Amino acid sequence: MRILATGIGSLPGADAAAFDESLRIVLDTFTDLAHLPELPGRGAHADMTGRALAVVADLGADLQPAGWRLTGGGGGVDQRRARSLLAQDLDALEEQAQGYDGRLKVQVTGPWTLAATVERPRGDRVLADHGARRELAQALAEGVREHVADVRRRVPDAEVVVQLDEPALPAVLAGRVPTASGFHRHRSVDLPEASPALEWVMAAVTGAGATPLVHCCAPDVPFGMLTGAGACGVSVDLAVTTPSGYDALAEVLESGRTLMLGVVPSTDPADWPDDGSLTERVLRTLDMLGLDPAADTGDLVITPACGLAGASPAWARRANELSARVARNLSSG
């Protein structure tokens, strides 16, 4: 297996200077699989929902006290601000990544997490309305297609990877997403019904010449549904993966797909681990999976766990460096 390293996406920081510094660190640290940083500390326009609504095509949205809401018409000032912020970030990427020819990962909230987060024009989540969630997923697919084309134009030598962030997917499938009132839960969505929305978005990614993978930091990741819908890789946090899920991890690699494994803590630990102890942890995991680092399988990508936006800048930088060191240790071992 080829062993690489990258970041999940989010990093600490609250202004343009912090973004520029984060991007510089990412490009210096992850020379084979860099990613576009996300700094949700800049506000709702830069969080995972605002970022996705900056990408969706032909759907308006605005920001309410309770969060993002579709408008049923043109987008409001907040959506325009989210789009402007994303464009500024891509301008910085274009400038700093000149000549970059490795893999380049961008992150977009997936259709089910978006449906569980965004409200309809008349209230409650998009998740509650079959037609609305279909429309949102298709608008996301078209927007992602355009987003990939823009990234490829700006960094023409890079191999673009699109990470669909789906932290709410297991809750959607299990009927655990609360209604707006908080007193009830939305009905569960079964696998055959949930799969098409993911298929539309991942087909758009593939059709635009990029590689789709899915990140889910919750337990009970539906691996089979994700790969069946077109995911070329799956990203999970090792700390929340139960032993019953290890067979699925092995299947991802054995099928030739990419497994991104979050092994470095995402928030400042009391005792900072070293790369040696983290390398041993990954080796033990591979042993439990019955896999050898030298085996001919899909790529293993070492990452920090999800949530680096809540870390100190010093630990965020160290966590990324540790991920890169662990990948080098495994490759050389």
C-alpha positions as CSV (number, residue, x, y, z in Angstrom):
1,M,0.0,0.0,0.0
2,R,1.1,3.5,-0.6
3,I,1.1,5.5,2.6
4,L,0.4,9.3,2.6
5,A,-0.7,12.0,5.0
6,T,-3.1,14.9,4.9
7,G,-5.4,17.0,7.0
8,I,-9.2,16.6,7.4
9,G,-9.8,20.3,6.5
10,S,-10.7,22.5,9.5
11,L,-8.0,24.5,11.3
12,P,-8.0,27.2,13.9
13,G,-7.9,30.9,12.9
14,A,-10.3,33.8,12.5
15,D,-9.0,36.0,9.7
16,A,-7.4,36.2,6.3
17,A,-3.9,36.2,7.7
18,A,-4.6,33.0,9.6
19,F,-5.9,31.4,6.5
20,D,-2.8,32.3,4.5
21,E,-0.6,30.9,7.2
22,S,-2.6,27.7,7.4
23,L,-2.4,27.2,3.7
24,R,1.3,27.8,3.7
25,I,1.8,25.2,6.5
26,V,-0.5,22.7,4.7
27,L,1.4,23.0,1.4
28,D,4.8,22.7,3.2
29,T,3.7,19.7,5.3
30,F,1.6,17.6,2.9
31,T,3.6,17.7,-0.3
32,D,1.8,14.7,-1.9
33,L,-1.8,15.3,-0.7
34,A,-2.4,18.9,0.3
35,H,-5.8,20.2,1.2
36,L,-7.7,23.5,1.1
37,P,-7.9,24.7,4.8
38,E,-11.2,25.6,6.3
39,L,-11.3,28.1,9.2
40,P,-14.8,28.0,10.7
41,G,-13.5,30.5,13.4
42,R,-14.2,33.2,10.7
43,G,-17.9,32.7,11.3
44,A,-20.9,31.0,9.8
45,H,-19.9,32.1,6.3
46,A,-16.9,29.9,6.6
47,D,-18.3,26.9,8.5
48,M,-19.1,23.6,6.8
49,T,-22.7,24.6,6.1
50,G,-21.8,28.1,4.8
51,R,-19.0,26.7,2.7
52,A,-21.4,24.2,1.0
53,L,-24.1,26.9,0.4
54,A,-21.3,28.9,-1.3
55,V,-20.9,26.0,-3.7
56,V,-24.5,24.9,-4.4
57,A,-25.9,26.1,-7.8
58,D,-29.2,27.8,-8.3
59,L,-30.5,27.7,-4.7
60,G,-30.7,30.8,-2.6
61,A,-30.0,30.8,1.2
62,D,-29.7,33.3,4.0
63,L,-28.5,33.3,7.6
64,Q,-31.1,33.3,10.4
65,P,-30.6,33.3,14.2
66,A,-31.3,29.6,14.1
67,G,-28.8,29.0,11.2
68,W,-28.9,28.7,7.5
69,R,-32.2,28.6,5.6
70,L,-33.2,28.2,2.0
71,T,-35.0,31.2,0.7
72,G,-36.9,29.9,-2.3
73,G,-35.6,32.7,-4.4
74,G,-32.3,34.5,-4.8
75,G,-29.5,34.3,-2.3
76,G,-29.2,36.9,0.4
77,V,-26.2,38.9,1.5
78,D,-24.8,36.2,3.7
79,Q,-24.7,33.6,0.9
80,R,-23.0,36.2,-1.3
81,R,-20.5,36.8,1.5
82,A,-19.9,33.0,1.9
83,R,-19.2,32.8,-1.9
84,S,-16.9,35.8,-1.7
85,L,-14.9,34.2,1.1
86,L,-14.5,31.0,-0.7
87,A,-13.4,32.8,-3.8
88,Q,-10.8,34.7,-1.7
89,D,-9.5,31.4,-0.3
90,L,-9.2,30.0,-3.8
91,D,-7.4,33.1,-4.9
92,A,-4.9,32.4,-2.2
93,L,-4.6,28.8,-3.1
94,E,-3.9,29.7,-6.8
95,E,-1.2,32.0,-5.7
96,Q,0.5,29.8,-3.2
97,A,0.1,26.5,-5.0
98,Q,1.8,27.5,-8.3
99,G,3.6,24.5,-9.7
100,Y,2.0,22.1,-7.3
101,D,1.5,18.7,-9.0
102,G,0.4,16.3,-6.2
103,R,-3.1,15.5,-5.1
104,L,-5.1,18.4,-3.9
105,K,-8.1,17.8,-1.6
106,V,-11.1,20.2,-1.2
107,Q,-13.9,19.5,1.3
108,V,-17.6,20.0,0.8
109,T,-20.5,19.1,3.1
110,G,-22.3,16.1,1.8
111,P,-26.0,16.1,0.8
112,W,-27.4,14.3,3.9
113,T,-25.5,16.4,6.5
114,L,-26.5,19.5,4.6
115,A,-30.2,18.4,4.5
116,A,-30.0,17.7,8.3
117,T,-28.6,21.2,8.9
118,V,-30.3,23.6,6.6
119,E,-33.9,24.8,7.1
120,R,-36.6,25.0,4.4
121,P,-38.1,28.4,3.6
122,R,-41.1,27.6,5.8
123,G,-39.2,26.1,8.7
124,D,-37.8,22.8,9.9
125,R,-35.0,20.9,8.2
126,V,-34.7,20.1,4.5
127,L,-34.5,16.5,5.8
128,A,-38.2,16.6,6.5
129,D,-39.2,17.2,2.8
130,H,-38.5,14.5,0.1
131,G,-38.7,17.1,-2.7
132,A,-36.6,19.7,-1.0
133,R,-33.8,17.3,-0.1
134,R,-33.7,16.0,-3.7
135,E,-33.5,19.5,-5.0
136,L,-30.7,20.4,-2.5
137,A,-28.7,17.3,-3.4
138,Q,-29.0,18.0,-7.2
139,A,-28.0,21.6,-6.7
140,L,-25.1,20.5,-4.6
141,A,-24.0,18.1,-7.4
142,E,-24.1,20.8,-10.0
143,G,-22.3,23.2,-7.8
144,V,-19.6,20.7,-7.0
145,R,-19.1,20.1,-10.7
146,E,-18.5,23.8,-11.2
147,H,-16.3,24.0,-8.0
148,V,-14.0,21.2,-9.2
149,A,-13.7,22.9,-12.6
150,D,-12.6,26.1,-10.9
151,V,-10.1,24.4,-8.7
152,R,-8.6,22.5,-11.7
153,R,-8.3,25.8,-13.6
154,R,-6.5,27.5,-10.7
155,V,-4.1,24.6,-10.0
156,P,-3.9,22.8,-13.3
157,D,-1.2,20.3,-12.5
158,A,-2.9,19.0,-9.4
159,E,-5.0,15.8,-9.1
160,V,-8.2,17.0,-7.4
161,V,-9.8,15.0,-4.7
162,V,-13.2,16.0,-3.3
163,Q,-14.0,15.0,0.3
164,L,-17.7,14.9,1.1
165,D,-18.1,15.6,4.8
166,E,-21.0,13.5,6.2
167,P,-20.8,13.5,10.0
168,A,-24.6,13.4,10.3
169,L,-25.2,10.5,7.9
170,P,-25.4,7.8,10.6
171,A,-27.9,9.9,12.5
172,V,-30.0,10.4,9.4
173,L,-30.1,6.7,8.7
174,A,-31.0,5.9,12.3
175,G,-33.6,8.6,12.8
176,R,-31.6,10.5,15.4
177,V,-31.8,14.0,13.8
178,P,-33.9,16.3,16.0
179,T,-36.7,18.4,14.6
180,A,-36.5,22.2,14.9
181,S,-38.5,22.1,18.2
182,G,-36.2,19.5,19.7
183,F,-39.1,17.5,21.0
184,H,-39.1,14.9,18.1
185,R,-36.8,13.2,15.7
186,H,-37.0,13.1,11.9
187,R,-37.9,9.8,10.4
188,S,-35.1,7.6,9.5
189,V,-34.0,7.3,5.8
190,D,-33.3,3.8,4.7
191,L,-30.2,2.9,2.7
192,P,-31.8,2.5,-0.8
193,E,-33.4,6.0,-0.4
194,A,-30.2,7.6,1.0
195,S,-27.9,6.3,-1.7
196,P,-29.1,8.2,-4.8
197,A,-28.2,11.7,-3.3
198,L,-24.7,10.5,-2.7
199,E,-24.5,8.9,-6.1
200,W,-25.5,12.2,-7.8
201,V,-22.8,14.2,-6.0
202,M,-20.1,11.6,-6.4
203,A,-20.9,11.2,-10.1
204,A,-20.6,14.9,-10.5
205,V,-17.2,14.8,-8.9
206,T,-16.1,12.0,-11.1
207,G,-17.5,13.6,-14.2
208,A,-15.6,16.8,-13.5
209,G,-12.3,14.8,-13.5
210,A,-11.8,14.5,-9.7
211,T,-11.8,11.7,-7.2
212,P,-14.6,11.4,-4.6
213,L,-14.2,10.2,-1.1
214,V,-16.4,10.5,2.0
215,H,-15.4,11.6,5.5
216,C,-17.5,10.5,8.5
217,C,-16.2,11.1,12.0
218,A,-19.3,9.4,13.7
219,P,-19.5,5.8,14.8
220,D,-21.5,3.3,12.6
221,V,-20.1,4.5,9.2
222,P,-22.1,2.8,6.4
223,F,-19.1,1.7,4.5
224,G,-20.9,-0.5,2.0
225,M,-23.4,2.2,1.1
226,L,-20.6,4.8,0.6
227,T,-18.5,2.6,-1.7
228,G,-21.6,1.4,-3.5
229,A,-22.6,5.0,-4.2
230,G,-19.2,5.7,-5.8
231,A,-16.8,6.7,-3.1
232,C,-13.2,5.9,-4.0
233,G,-12.2,6.2,-0.4
234,V,-13.5,6.6,3.1
235,S,-12.1,8.8,5.9
236,V,-12.8,7.8,9.6
237,D,-11.5,8.5,13.1
238,L,-9.7,5.5,14.6
239,A,-10.8,6.5,18.1
240,V,-14.6,6.1,17.3
241,T,-14.2,3.0,15.2
242,T,-15.3,-0.1,17.1
243,P,-13.7,-3.5,16.6
244,S,-16.9,-4.6,14.7
245,G,-16.0,-2.0,12.1
246,Y,-12.5,-3.3,11.5
247,D,-13.5,-5.7,8.8
248,A,-15.0,-2.8,6.8
249,L,-11.7,-0.9,7.1
250,A,-9.8,-3.9,5.7
251,E,-12.4,-4.2,2.9
252,V,-11.8,-0.6,1.9
253,L,-8.1,-1.2,1.5
254,E,-8.3,-4.6,0.0
255,S,-10.7,-3.3,-2.7
256,G,-8.0,-0.9,-3.8
257,R,-9.8,2.2,-2.4
258,T,-8.2,4.8,-0.1
259,L,-8.6,4.6,3.7
260,M,-8.0,7.9,5.5
261,L,-7.4,7.1,9.2
262,G,-7.5,9.8,11.8
263,V,-5.0,8.8,14.4
264,V,-3.6,12.1,15.9
265,P,-5.7,13.7,18.6
266,S,-7.6,16.8,17.3
267,T,-7.5,18.8,20.5
268,D,-4.5,19.7,22.7
269,P,-3.6,16.6,24.7
270,A,-2.2,16.9,28.2
271,D,0.9,15.0,27.0
272,W,1.8,15.5,23.4
273,P,2.4,12.1,21.7
274,D,5.4,11.4,19.6
275,D,5.4,9.9,16.1
276,G,6.9,6.6,17.4
277,S,3.9,5.8,19.6
278,L,1.4,6.8,16.9
279,T,3.2,4.7,14.4
280,E,3.0,1.7,16.7
281,R,-0.7,2.3,17.1
282,V,-1.3,2.2,13.3
283,L,0.8,-0.9,13.0
284,R,-1.3,-2.6,15.7
285,T,-4.4,-1.6,13.8
286,L,-3.1,-3.0,10.6
287,D,-2.2,-6.2,12.3
288,M,-5.7,-6.5,13.7
289,L,-6.9,-5.9,10.1
290,G,-4.6,-8.7,8.9
291,L,-2.8,-6.3,6.6
292,D,0.9,-5.6,6.0
293,P,2.0,-2.1,5.1
294,A,3.9,-3.6,2.2
295,A,0.7,-5.3,0.9
296,D,-0.6,-4.4,-2.6
297,T,-3.8,-2.7,-1.6
298,G,-5.4,0.8,-1.7
299,D,-3.7,3.9,-0.3
300,L,-3.6,4.4,3.5
301,V,-3.7,8.1,4.4
302,I,-2.7,9.2,7.9
303,T,-4.6,12.2,9.3
304,P,-5.4,14.0,12.5
305,A,-8.8,13.2,14.0
306,C,-11.6,15.5,13.0
307,G,-11.9,18.8,14.9
308,L,-8.6,20.6,14.6
309,A,-10.5,23.9,14.5
310,G,-10.9,23.6,18.2
311,A,-7.2,23.2,18.9
312,S,-4.6,25.7,19.6
313,P,-2.6,26.9,16.6
314,A,0.5,25.2,18.0
315,W,-1.1,21.8,18.4
316,A,-2.9,22.0,15.0
317,R,0.5,22.5,13.4
318,R,2.0,19.8,15.5
319,A,-0.8,17.4,14.7
320,N,-0.3,17.9,11.0
321,E,3.4,17.4,11.3
322,L,2.9,14.2,13.3
323,S,0.6,12.8,10.6
324,A,3.3,13.4,8.0
325,R,5.9,11.8,10.2
326,V,3.8,8.7,10.9
327,A,3.3,8.3,7.2
328,R,7.0,8.5,6.5
329,N,7.7,6.0,9.3
330,L,5.3,3.5,7.9
331,S,6.6,3.9,4.4
332,S,10.2,3.4,5.5
333,G,9.5,0.6,7.9
